[in-house]
Amino acid sequence: MLKKTLYYFLSFSLTITSLKPHIALADEGMWLPMLIKRLNYEDMKKKGLRLTPEEIYSVNNSSIKDAIVNFGNFCTGEVISKDGLVLTNHHCGYDAIQYHSTIEKDYLTHGFWALNKSDELPTPGLTVTFLIRMEDVTQQVLNSIQPGLRTEARLNRIEKISDSIAKQSVLNTHYHAEVKSFFENNEFYLFIYETFKDIRLVGAPPNSIGKFGGDTDNWMWPRHTGDFSLFRIYCAPDGRPAEYSKDNVPYTPKYHLPISLKGIQKNDFTMVLGYPGSTQRYLCSEGVKLALEQSNPTRIAIREKKLSIMKQDMDRDPDVKLKYASKYAEISNYYKYFIGQNQGLRKLKVVERKIAEEAKFTDWVNSDERRKQLYGNILNEYKKVYEDYRRINRIYIYLEEACFGPDLLSFAWRTNNITTILKLSSSSEEKNAALEELKTIANNHFKNYNADTDKKIFIAMLQMYYDYLPESLYPSVFKEVKKKYKGDFNKYAQYVYSKSMWCSESRFRDFLANPNASLLEKDPAYIIINSIVDSFRENVGPFYSAVLTRLEKINNQYLHAILEMRKSDKLYPDANFTMRITYGSVQDCVPGDAIHYNYYTRLDGIMMKEDSTNEEFIVPAKLKQLYMQKDYGRYADRVNGHLPVCFITNNDITGGNSGSPVINGDGHLIGVAFDGNWEAMSGDIIFEPNLQRCIAVDIRYVLYIIDKFAGATHLINEMTIIE
């Protein structure tokens, strides 16, 4: 699953972005839509595109980009009707489906279909965002930076001018904007957005369709998963975004994607528009080693322990299974990804290939005295900074993955700002707003919370951090555990979970009835997480921040050199959750000797995989009945008469592309991207054109499930279907 994974990042931390230069090969590249006319259009036409650049991206007229949405700030979706119907992945809608599920109405297990608009379910906190336009503001940013500024001052200046440009661009509008860095602060683009906040669940197949194959098939091909769900955008009667209201109406989009039932053939042109989250295509060899030897193994070990605890409790108790379904899926998704990435990095000898690229870079630098002065020390500096980074890398990962792993502690951490507001002589209005926010956080927390399960995770996660951390770096709470509880986190957990309000809804409601900052500050969970974070900030934080600042500087210099070295080539920046377009074609996959995977799967394969003893491969009785009847209607493939399920292309995608539309040369929707393939799990670091595949659910299977399986023909009727 390609859903973008979100972590708790500390307020002082900086993200380490990748080294990004590249000459695009084959169908590689995540391109900015506004630049395709200059960079890609002729190549796209040769491959089968029959649209103009303006039909894909336009500021003044409706275009395909107006049908593409940032779904929930972690996925992509597409508008497929004039009434604001949005199609995305089942796993992107999973949190929302779970939110509305109970033991009595388990929509994860049984699916959900609104029979009319009044049955559609409002989902608090879920948003969709449209891109209004993008603009190159590189010179505005760089011209404001004085030469010779130290890295910290330069970054502060970039942030300040970027914020100013963004604010000025949306004055007197309801839009919002941000300026994003590309090529490691060598280029900058302004993005203006419109966000809608009343998003309602319309339809979702049961897990046995939307998650068919489960963890076993995740990241694998062949695939037989109907990974889709449907939502609708609502707005105020005047068409502008609004908070939920019964008076809101379905949104009329500037553009919606027509849907093709013509089917696909090998070598057909395909393009994908969406919001890829993050790639590290040109991470230096030392960075790859860090991921391979430290980062990935550490994350794998922590997540494996967390998953095993969840799985035991979920298998024992249906209520826990429902509450933890989404958490488990998200943790498991990238647990498997990290395993696959390490296998790919080794198998494809990525470190060795990076070293070879760096040797060519060195030759280019050494062939000119000016370049030697400017860039001659970059690779040596990389070695030095990564040596230092190795000293604190695992500590940060344990902090991020383990210490924020228990819901108790992550919940307590989110109350820091509210505690400050309650402590200070803030206005009653500000305090009331803070308490309302806290109530919302609490409602979401307790709905999907089981104290016994969380306590087991608490014990395991803090024990792992305690065992790894040098005693000299122990936070005060670890010293207390060692002294008072003899290092026994089981005993410590008994105390914490018997006293903390964060693990008891009744105690928390009592607090809300009489809120007091001192009660928050005295809570064991609040004390623990703040002790751990404060200790990290004091003992590791300065060194950690210094390492990241050095990396920022070297990355910027390296990319400046690459942009100079490759100035005659077409370059694309790494993904950073801004809208991108990739193009390619429908293709088979040949991942190894004597292994040849066809480009499509069909309903027959679902029946072959069926296993009634394994919840991952259960087939709904109605789907089996439909299969036996062979009533595929207009959704059958016109060549072979079978019902298609999934297909693969060589489009360049990554996390965040989940839910992205796969579009043919005429601009018609033919599928929904939802995964990558196991053989190319190293693809975020290095693109392998012969291996890397985008896995999509065929739009004909999506419509078949909506129509024949769910009987929600009214939804089909509001779509624009191309026969």
KEVO-828925 format. One line per field, with one value per residue (C-alpha): residue number from 1; y, z negated, x negated. Coordinates in Angstrom, 3 decimals. Layout:
N
k: NUM_...
Y: Y_...
Z: Z_...
X: X_...
END
This chain:
723
k: 1_2_3_4_5_6_7_8_9_10_11_12_13_14_15_16_17_18_19_20_21_22_23_24_25_26_27_28_29_30_31_32_33_34_35_36_37_38_39_40_41_42_43_44_45_46_47_48_49_50_51_52_53_54_55_56_57_58_59_60_61_62_63_64_65_66_67_68_69_70_71_72_73_74_75_76_77_78_79_80_81_82_83_84_85_86_87_88_89_90_91_92_93_94_95_96_97_98_99_100_101_102_103_104_105_106_107_108_109_110_111_112_113_114_115_116_117_118_119_120_121_122_123_124_125_126_127_128_129_130_131_132_133_134_135_136_137_138_139_140_141_142_143_144_145_146_147_148_149_150_151_152_153_154_155_156_157_158_159_160_161_162_163_164_165_166_167_168_169_170_171_172_173_174_175_176_177_178_179_180_181_182_183_184_185_186_187_188_189_190_191_192_193_194_195_196_197_198_199_200_201_202_203_204_205_206_207_208_209_210_211_212_213_214_215_216_217_218_219_220_221_222_223_224_225_226_227_228_229_230_231_232_233_234_235_236_237_238_239_240_241_242_243_244_245_246_247_248_249_250_251_252_253_254_255_256_257_258_259_260_261_262_263_264_265_266_267_268_269_270_271_272_273_274_275_276_277_278_279_280_281_282_283_284_285_286_287_288_289_290_291_292_293_294_295_296_297_298_299_300_301_302_303_304_305_306_307_308_309_310_311_312_313_314_315_316_317_318_319_320_321_322_323_324_325_326_327_328_329_330_331_332_333_334_335_336_337_338_339_340_341_342_343_344_345_346_347_348_349_350_351_352_353_354_355_356_357_358_359_360_361_362_363_364_365_366_367_368_369_370_371_372_373_374_375_376_377_378_379_380_381_382_383_384_385_386_387_388_389_390_391_392_393_394_395_396_397_398_399_400_401_402_403_404_405_406_407_408_409_410_411_412_413_414_415_416_417_418_419_420_421_422_423_424_425_426_427_428_429_430_431_432_433_434_435_436_437_438_439_440_441_442_443_444_445_446_447_448_449_450_451_452_453_454_455_456_457_458_459_460_461_462_463_464_465_466_467_468_469_470_471_472_473_474_475_476_477_478_479_480_481_482_483_484_485_486_487_488_489_490_491_492_493_494_495_496_497_498_499_500_501_502_503_504_505_506_507_508_509_510_511_512_513_514_515_516_517_518_519_520_521_522_523_524_525_526_527_528_529_530_531_532_533_534_535_536_537_538_539_540_541_542_543_544_545_546_547_548_549_550_551_552_553_554_555_556_557_558_559_560_561_562_563_564_565_566_567_568_569_570_571_572_573_574_575_576_577_578_579_580_581_582_583_584_585_586_587_588_589_590_591_592_593_594_595_596_597_598_599_600_601_602_603_604_605_606_607_608_609_610_611_612_613_614_615_616_617_618_619_620_621_622_623_624_625_626_627_628_629_630_631_632_633_634_635_636_637_638_639_640_641_642_643_644_645_646_647_648_649_650_651_652_653_654_655_656_657_658_659_660_661_662_663_664_665_666_667_668_669_670_671_672_673_674_675_676_677_678_679_680_681_682_683_684_685_686_687_688_689_690_691_692_693_694_695_696_697_698_699_700_701_702_703_704_705_706_707_708_709_710_711_712_713_714_715_716_717_718_719_720_721_722_723
Y: 0.000_3.406_5.488_8.148_7.217_10.024_10.145_12.276_14.699_16.776_20.502_21.100_18.369_18.905_16.426_14.877_15.158_13.326_14.145_14.674_15.026_12.708_12.196_10.597_7.079_5.363_6.217_7.532_10.936_12.731_15.943_19.216_19.565_23.218_22.241_19.341_21.563_22.504_19.276_16.287_16.947_15.789_12.571_11.991_12.440_9.862_7.398_7.868_11.034_12.625_15.683_19.148_20.320_22.800_19.964_18.455_21.604_25.024_27.983_29.801_26.870_23.611_20.765_17.329_18.821_20.238_16.676_15.580_16.028_15.709_13.269_13.736_14.958_11.402_10.079_11.121_10.999_11.980_13.551_11.305_13.049_16.502_16.017_15.887_12.095_11.216_7.896_6.833_3.632_1.478_1.733_5.547_5.556_2.893_5.287_6.851_3.474_2.334_5.601_4.860_1.160_-0.519_-4.152_-3.857_-1.992_-3.266_-1.549_-2.880_-6.446_-5.947_-2.820_0.325_1.819_4.954_4.380_8.124_11.325_11.575_8.294_9.560_9.759_12.963_12.240_14.826_15.857_14.488_17.021_17.133_19.826_21.104_22.723_26.100_26.935_26.701_29.303_29.420_31.852_30.793_34.226_35.944_33.668_33.536_37.278_37.931_35.875_37.686_35.854_34.242_33.628_30.745_27.715_28.407_32.053_31.082_28.556_31.084_33.652_31.119_30.281_33.943_35.016_31.849_32.558_36.156_35.128_32.565_35.019_37.745_35.353_34.587_37.932_38.548_34.987_31.792_29.937_28.931_28.687_27.382_27.740_24.425_23.828_21.725_20.454_21.057_24.764_25.541_26.066_27.179_26.939_28.519_26.320_27.792_25.464_25.272_22.858_21.375_20.125_18.459_15.068_12.200_8.470_7.197_3.626_1.007_-2.704_-5.172_-6.028_-9.305_-7.223_-3.941_-5.679_-9.083_-10.711_-8.688_-8.470_-11.568_-9.909_-6.381_-4.991_-8.093_-8.900_-10.672_-8.860_-9.289_-6.465_-4.179_-1.362_1.498_3.597_6.498_9.846_13.034_16.663_18.973_22.760_25.793_26.668_29.320_26.633_27.642_25.328_25.088_23.051_20.294_21.515_19.875_22.829_22.019_20.734_18.423_20.291_20.957_20.566_22.514_19.175_15.502_12.523_10.577_6.802_4.446_0.911_0.263_-1.673_-1.815_-3.545_-4.009_-0.891_1.429_4.932_5.710_8.736_9.141_12.430_12.595_13.582_11.346_11.779_11.398_9.872_9.736_8.931_10.475_9.780_9.468_6.114_6.928_7.706_4.394_2.572_4.305_3.142_-0.370_-0.969_1.141_2.853_0.060_-2.769_-0.644_0.266_-3.345_-4.643_-2.070_-2.530_-6.317_-6.237_-3.765_-5.769_-9.051_-7.517_-6.017_-9.223_-11.368_-9.081_-8.558_-12.307_-12.746_-9.956_-8.744_-5.337_-4.879_-6.123_-3.411_-0.686_-1.542_-2.512_0.789_1.174_-2.348_-1.887_1.331_-0.052_-3.323_-1.611_0.032_-2.756_-4.941_-2.066_-1.617_-5.342_-5.249_-2.100_-3.650_-6.754_-4.589_-2.402_-5.488_-7.375_-4.399_-3.417_0.127_1.178_0.090_1.912_5.087_4.901_4.593_7.681_9.610_8.642_10.229_13.320_13.519_13.281_16.183_18.290_17.584_18.560_22.262_24.347_26.517_23.434_21.914_25.026_25.050_21.350_19.422_18.626_17.655_13.861_13.979_16.132_13.580_10.847_12.934_13.988_10.458_9.159_11.580_10.809_7.110_8.023_9.337_7.848_4.862_6.987_9.226_6.251_4.674_7.992_8.317_4.710_3.325_6.204_7.569_4.024_3.697_5.691_6.812_8.719_10.097_11.365_13.006_14.658_16.329_18.181_20.263_23.314_23.023_22.773_26.015_27.794_26.601_27.686_31.170_33.916_33.285_34.626_32.481_32.259_30.802_28.373_27.193_26.661_24.652_22.496_21.854_20.746_18.487_16.956_16.155_14.547_12.567_11.351_9.998_8.513_6.608_5.376_3.220_2.491_-0.546_0.123_-3.481_-3.658_-0.235_-1.191_-4.171_-1.914_0.610_-2.037_-3.433_-0.096_1.590_-1.581_-1.532_2.113_1.552_-1.425_0.420_3.801_4.347_4.900_8.301_9.404_8.057_10.502_11.074_8.603_5.799_6.600_6.348_2.986_1.667_2.901_2.429_-0.509_-2.266_-1.715_-3.645_-1.915_-4.324_-2.951_0.589_0.159_-1.045_2.235_4.421_2.815_2.868_6.605_8.278_9.971_9.291_5.591_5.994_7.733_8.251_9.885_12.053_13.172_14.131_16.292_17.990_18.844_20.737_21.404_22.386_22.600_21.204_17.995_17.529_18.231_15.743_12.963_10.078_9.886_13.613_13.349_10.344_11.674_15.120_13.610_11.498_14.339_16.888_14.497_13.934_17.661_18.379_15.488_14.607_17.410_19.968_17.384_15.968_19.401_20.281_17.108_17.900_21.488_20.253_17.894_20.745_22.715_19.834_18.776_22.320_22.509_19.095_19.860_23.197_21.288_18.713_21.348_22.880_19.564_18.472_21.880_20.551_17.649_17.405_17.040_16.265_16.932_14.330_13.869_16.180_15.698_18.251_17.395_15.463_13.735_10.555_8.818_5.364_2.382_-0.871_-3.512_-7.064_-7.657_-10.011_-9.779_-12.783_-15.765_-17.773_-15.470_-13.620_-11.844_-10.837_-7.220_-8.018_-10.256_-11.339_-12.588_-16.215_-15.541_-14.489_-17.832_-19.669_-17.861_-18.410_-19.895_-19.890_-20.661_-17.536_-14.155_-12.574_-14.785_-15.155_-14.489_-13.027_-15.429_-12.920_-12.426_-16.200_-16.337_-13.607_-15.440_-18.655_-16.765_-15.078_-12.045_-9.447_-7.195_-4.217_-4.579_-7.711_-7.403_-7.014_-9.254_-12.307_-11.900_-12.215_-9.750_-7.759_-7.007_-5.329_-4.326_-2.980_-0.135_1.227_4.611_6.135_6.309_6.176_6.645_9.324_8.145_5.810_6.581_8.334_7.996_5.988_7.829_6.809_8.871_10.385_11.626_8.902_7.081_3.417_2.499_3.537_3.164_1.500_-0.255_-0.968_-4.348_-6.255_-6.599_-2.796_-1.820_0.116_2.356_5.387_5.468_4.176_3.712_0.386_0.722_-3.006_-3.893_-1.033_-1.342_0.613_-1.703_-0.421_-1.747_-1.786_0.742_-1.935_-4.050_-0.977_-0.293_-3.977_-4.130_-0.918_-2.009_-5.804_-6.619_-3.638_-2.733_0.944_1.628_5.176_5.953_4.575_6.748_9.982_9.144_9.995_6.590_6.152_2.832
Z: 0.000_0.984_-1.617_-2.948_-6.446_-9.024_-12.053_-15.165_-14.464_-17.246_-16.830_-16.492_-13.986_-10.323_-7.596_-5.704_-2.049_0.746_3.338_6.408_9.751_12.595_16.306_16.741_18.126_19.874_17.845_14.790_13.397_11.183_13.129_12.137_14.262_15.099_16.781_18.973_22.035_21.961_20.654_21.509_24.009_27.203_25.522_24.122_27.579_29.030_26.329_27.041_25.378_27.383_25.211_25.182_22.193_21.342_21.078_18.359_16.485_16.913_14.609_16.681_17.903_16.389_16.799_15.451_12.524_11.270_10.734_8.650_4.867_1.958_-0.090_-3.846_-3.589_-3.107_0.173_3.558_4.900_8.064_8.664_10.901_11.069_11.372_7.818_6.177_5.911_5.025_5.737_3.749_2.283_-0.340_-2.469_-2.151_-3.402_-6.022_-8.987_-8.002_-7.462_-10.849_-12.461_-11.453_-12.378_-15.512_-16.483_-15.486_-12.233_-11.165_-7.835_-7.609_-7.565_-5.710_-3.635_-3.456_-0.701_-1.045_0.787_1.181_0.261_-3.088_-4.109_-3.406_-6.598_-7.673_-8.685_-11.117_-10.382_-6.838_-4.126_-0.394_1.196_4.764_6.383_7.812_9.383_8.980_9.740_9.929_7.228_7.205_7.961_5.423_2.715_3.749_4.419_0.817_-0.565_-1.181_0.025_-2.668_-5.200_-7.563_-6.994_-9.939_-8.958_-5.321_-6.255_-8.517_-5.729_-3.260_-5.691_-6.333_-2.675_-1.717_-4.343_-3.138_0.502_-0.475_-2.605_0.037_2.736_0.993_-0.548_-0.586_0.568_-1.186_0.382_-1.440_-0.056_-0.695_0.917_1.267_1.752_4.652_5.472_1.883_1.650_5.152_6.594_5.030_6.152_4.801_4.495_3.933_2.613_1.751_-1.048_-1.691_-5.184_-4.854_-3.368_-3.650_-3.266_-0.339_0.252_-0.561_0.232_-2.612_-3.647_-1.768_1.442_0.514_-1.374_0.332_-0.124_-3.261_-4.462_-2.469_0.885_-0.169_2.169_4.361_7.940_9.129_7.143_6.849_4.514_5.043_3.254_3.573_1.592_2.385_0.674_1.540_1.154_-0.398_-0.454_-1.420_0.948_2.551_3.523_1.013_-1.576_-4.889_-8.061_-8.238_-8.136_-7.219_-4.883_-2.857_0.685_2.950_4.521_8.262_9.412_12.178_13.825_13.245_14.897_17.509_17.104_19.905_20.235_23.392_21.474_21.723_23.822_23.358_24.342_23.964_22.814_19.159_16.973_13.232_11.463_7.716_4.601_4.211_0.693_0.579_2.592_2.010_5.531_5.207_1.662_1.548_0.903_-2.786_-3.132_-1.522_-3.926_-6.849_-5.685_-4.944_-8.078_-10.738_-9.949_-8.317_-10.658_-13.694_-12.408_-11.435_-14.918_-16.722_-14.430_-14.547_-18.324_-18.231_-15.593_-17.471_-20.588_-18.608_-16.665_-19.802_-21.328_-18.030_-17.505_-21.005_-21.051_-18.138_-19.791_-19.928_-16.367_-15.170_-17.249_-16.155_-12.536_-11.062_-13.398_-12.640_-8.883_-8.858_-10.974_-9.043_-5.668_-6.061_-8.250_-5.167_-2.994_-5.038_-4.753_-0.999_-0.574_-2.302_-0.145_2.963_1.936_1.504_4.554_6.880_5.372_4.850_2.616_5.264_7.965_5.894_5.380_9.153_9.710_7.167_8.969_12.164_10.196_8.825_12.337_13.453_10.455_10.848_14.511_13.635_11.017_10.244_9.642_7.447_5.256_5.060_4.940_4.331_0.677_0.884_0.864_-1.986_-3.978_-3.363_-4.872_-7.946_-8.578_-8.160_-10.609_-13.143_-12.104_-12.859_-16.468_-17.084_-14.307_-16.256_-19.314_-17.248_-15.608_-19.009_-20.208_-17.144_-16.757_-20.314_-22.707_-20.691_-20.043_-23.006_-22.428_-26.053_-25.441_-22.002_-23.370_-26.351_-24.097_-22.031_-25.110_-25.691_-23.908_-25.677_-29.033_-28.319_-27.418_-30.626_-32.726_-31.327_-31.856_-28.441_-27.438_-28.188_-24.454_-23.891_-26.783_-25.529_-22.057_-23.542_-25.557_-22.494_-20.630_-23.542_-23.516_-19.820_-20.387_-23.295_-21.353_-18.587_-21.105_-23.237_-20.315_-19.132_-22.419_-24.629_-27.802_-28.274_-24.737_-25.031_-28.348_-26.721_-23.956_-26.576_-28.429_-25.290_-23.655_-26.710_-27.560_-24.078_-24.428_-27.975_-26.884_-23.907_-25.483_-27.282_-30.985_-30.733_-28.467_-30.622_-31.087_-34.684_-34.400_-33.422_-36.443_-38.552_-36.987_-37.681_-41.284_-42.399_-40.211_-39.696_-35.955_-35.820_-33.304_-34.079_-37.605_-36.396_-33.861_-36.592_-38.407_-35.281_-33.912_-37.287_-37.684_-34.274_-32.983_-29.396_-29.664_-31.382_-29.642_-32.895_-34.597_-31.559_-31.512_-35.171_-34.225_-31.432_-33.904_-35.987_-33.798_-35.509_-34.055_-37.211_-36.839_-33.372_-34.525_-37.403_-35.186_-34.862_-31.074_-30.690_-32.952_-31.084_-27.544_-28.485_-30.473_-27.481_-24.957_-27.240_-27.843_-24.117_-23.442_-26.137_-25.605_-21.936_-20.330_-19.812_-18.182_-16.149_-14.893_-14.051_-11.966_-10.067_-9.492_-8.034_-5.785_-4.624_-3.592_-1.793_-0.043_1.209_2.521_4.119_5.936_7.083_8.606_10.241_11.737_13.246_14.419_15.998_17.191_20.657_19.290_18.150_14.386_12.016_8.277_5.629_4.429_1.623_1.568_4.288_7.395_9.971_13.254_14.375_17.693_19.022_20.386_19.513_19.241_18.146_15.505_15.751_12.292_12.574_14.523_15.926_14.167_16.372_14.924_17.201_17.036_15.740_13.322_13.436_11.203_11.850_9.826_6.795_6.831_7.183_4.111_2.002_-1.433_-3.841_-6.772_-6.183_-6.700_-4.138_-1.355_-2.182_0.828_0.155_0.985_3.303_5.310_5.710_6.862_9.438_10.614_11.114_13.123_15.261_15.479_16.072_18.249_19.792_17.383_19.065_21.135_24.759_26.030_23.755_21.953_18.474_15.640_15.075_11.519_11.495_13.919_13.869_15.609_15.486_14.130_11.504_8.181_4.448_1.085_1.322_4.809_3.224_4.853_7.844_11.128_13.922_17.077_20.730_23.711_24.120_20.531_19.380_16.069_16.473_12.994_9.468_8.338_4.966_4.678_5.942_6.488_4.122_6.576_6.695_3.035_3.346_5.869_3.596_3.712_7.204_10.093_11.936_15.257_15.934_12.495_11.055_11.550_10.499_9.392_10.091_9.629_12.994_13.126_14.644_11.498_9.350_11.238_11.269_7.468_7.094_9.569_9.490_6.006_3.992_6.119_5.863_9.460_8.573_8.139_11.575_13.038_11.862_13.546_17.108_18.728_22.045_23.542
X: 0.000_-1.324_0.450_-1.834_-3.054_-2.984_-5.235_-5.403_-8.227_-9.696_-9.349_-13.083_-13.807_-14.604_-13.807_-16.680_-15.865_-17.572_-20.143_-18.083_-19.882_-19.064_-18.687_-15.288_-15.298_-12.401_-9.306_-11.097_-10.275_-7.783_-7.192_-5.549_-2.388_-3.043_-6.322_-5.184_-4.684_-8.371_-9.894_-7.713_-4.966_-6.688_-7.794_-4.307_-2.779_-5.154_-4.097_-0.371_0.952_3.765_4.355_2.819_0.756_3.547_6.053_3.869_2.817_4.372_4.857_7.474_9.569_10.792_8.315_7.475_5.550_8.875_10.157_7.148_7.254_4.919_7.007_6.641_3.028_1.797_3.262_4.588_8.129_9.980_13.379_15.509_18.881_20.424_21.747_18.321_17.984_14.371_12.679_9.633_8.191_9.890_6.769_6.863_10.446_9.720_9.550_12.863_14.520_13.282_14.399_17.984_17.790_19.049_19.431_23.098_22.345_18.947_18.376_14.831_16.116_19.388_18.814_20.916_23.061_25.158_28.433_28.942_27.147_28.924_27.257_23.736_21.666_19.842_16.254_14.809_11.242_11.158_10.337_9.737_7.607_7.544_4.521_5.532_2.187_-1.579_-4.232_-8.026_-9.232_-12.870_-14.281_-12.048_-13.402_-17.062_-17.304_-16.321_-19.218_-22.480_-25.606_-27.703_-24.926_-25.536_-23.305_-20.993_-20.547_-20.007_-17.322_-15.611_-15.633_-14.204_-11.422_-10.626_-10.490_-8.587_-5.937_-5.679_-5.234_-2.595_-0.608_-0.695_0.494_3.800_4.707_8.450_9.212_10.282_7.343_4.185_0.673_-2.810_-6.211_-8.026_-11.733_-13.020_-16.486_-17.634_-16.786_-18.022_-14.528_-11.236_-7.609_-4.449_-1.341_2.120_4.810_8.501_9.462_12.911_13.738_17.144_16.252_18.725_18.291_20.359_19.275_16.688_16.467_15.898_12.335_12.713_12.682_11.002_8.217_8.236_4.836_4.086_0.502_-0.438_0.207_-0.757_-3.464_-3.123_-2.134_0.038_2.705_6.478_7.476_10.465_8.664_11.154_13.613_15.927_16.465_18.321_17.297_19.881_19.743_21.785_24.664_22.430_19.888_17.214_15.650_17.495_17.460_20.087_23.655_26.926_27.410_24.293_24.718_22.683_19.767_19.795_16.174_14.461_13.728_14.395_12.737_14.691_14.401_13.451_14.810_12.789_10.170_6.396_3.789_0.078_-1.926_1.091_0.103_0.797_0.298_0.726_1.430_1.183_-0.700_-3.781_-5.102_-8.864_-11.671_-15.406_-16.508_-19.922_-20.833_-24.622_-26.282_-26.794_-23.091_-22.149_-24.465_-22.783_-19.348_-20.563_-22.616_-20.874_-17.581_-15.621_-16.711_-15.868_-12.406_-11.757_-12.620_-10.460_-7.468_-7.718_-7.381_-4.503_-2.641_-2.989_-1.405_1.468_2.070_2.379_4.996_6.841_7.111_8.558_11.106_13.319_13.672_9.890_9.619_11.981_10.333_6.798_7.469_6.312_3.320_2.186_2.543_0.527_-2.320_-2.382_-2.407_-5.802_-7.156_-6.996_-8.210_-11.410_-12.116_-11.606_-13.660_-16.663_-16.409_-16.244_-19.178_-21.346_-20.135_-20.504_-23.879_-22.693_-25.594_-28.093_-26.147_-26.057_-29.819_-30.263_-28.067_-30.117_-33.328_-31.949_-30.999_-34.540_-35.997_-33.795_-34.795_-38.514_-38.543_-38.187_-40.027_-37.004_-34.859_-37.565_-37.449_-33.652_-32.767_-35.952_-35.284_-31.598_-31.990_-34.535_-32.110_-29.374_-31.538_-32.255_-28.679_-27.322_-29.919_-28.471_-24.915_-25.410_-26.117_-22.588_-20.467_-19.145_-18.404_-16.144_-14.412_-13.731_-12.351_-10.109_-8.971_-9.090_-8.510_-5.615_-4.385_-1.996_1.190_0.995_-2.235_-1.427_1.897_0.192_-2.391_0.323_1.591_-1.547_-0.196_3.146_1.380_-0.449_2.788_4.463_1.474_1.173_3.693_5.189_8.567_11.580_12.183_8.716_9.129_12.509_11.074_8.199_10.597_12.753_9.654_8.748_12.233_11.877_8.480_9.905_12.931_10.708_8.295_10.784_12.878_9.976_8.268_7.817_5.859_4.667_3.269_1.681_0.093_-1.626_-2.917_-4.071_-6.061_-7.686_-8.502_-10.003_-11.929_-13.487_-14.501_-15.772_-17.882_-19.367_-20.044_-23.379_-22.742_-24.410_-21.542_-18.702_-15.830_-14.755_-11.860_-14.265_-16.391_-13.244_-12.330_-15.809_-15.869_-12.262_-11.181_-14.549_-14.237_-10.954_-8.683_-5.849_-5.610_-6.087_-3.270_-0.909_-1.450_-1.189_1.968_3.694_3.096_3.049_6.205_5.078_5.882_9.266_12.128_14.031_11.024_10.482_14.124_13.754_10.789_12.725_15.457_12.889_9.820_6.607_3.101_1.518_3.534_2.101_-1.435_-1.126_0.214_-2.303_-1.934_-2.578_-5.623_-7.022_-6.832_-8.072_-10.926_-11.964_-11.706_-13.376_-16.253_-16.681_-16.592_-19.154_-21.567_-21.217_-19.240_-22.045_-24.305_-21.415_-20.367_-23.965_-24.287_-21.096_-22.211_-25.494_-23.566_-21.345_-24.414_-26.127_-22.924_-22.414_-25.981_-25.818_-22.588_-23.947_-26.859_-24.622_-22.345_-25.445_-26.861_-23.563_-22.350_-21.499_-19.437_-15.832_-15.830_-12.996_-13.000_-12.287_-8.745_-7.641_-3.843_-3.195_-1.187_-3.199_-2.516_-4.227_-3.766_-4.462_-2.595_-0.856_-3.577_-4.280_-6.943_-9.925_-11.529_-13.861_-15.039_-12.105_-9.612_-7.139_-4.117_-1.246_-0.082_3.418_5.292_8.922_11.727_10.738_7.575_9.585_11.383_8.078_6.700_9.818_9.152_12.091_9.734_7.621_9.308_6.984_8.347_12.040_14.274_17.756_20.583_22.222_19.031_18.738_22.324_21.708_18.622_20.572_23.199_20.510_22.753_20.052_22.201_20.464_17.532_16.130_12.978_13.989_11.187_11.353_14.689_13.123_13.699_10.466_9.358_5.933_3.191_-0.368_-2.164_-5.703_-4.600_-6.865_-4.983_-5.605_-3.867_-1.183_-0.220_2.308_5.639_4.064_5.937_4.377_5.442_5.223_4.102_7.570_7.724_10.124_9.884_8.868_7.660_6.722_3.096_2.635_-0.715_-4.194_-5.825_-8.088_-10.961_-11.382_-11.025_-14.279_-12.517_-12.336_-16.119_-16.823_-14.402_-14.627_-12.775_-12.824_-11.484_-9.437_-5.696_-2.617_0.194_3.715_7.219_8.974_11.806_14.055_13.704_14.418_17.641_18.585_18.365_20.370_23.015_23.379_22.045_23.324_26.330_25.370_26.297_27.320_23.611_22.800_25.536_23.899_20.568_19.562_18.987_17.187_18.290
END
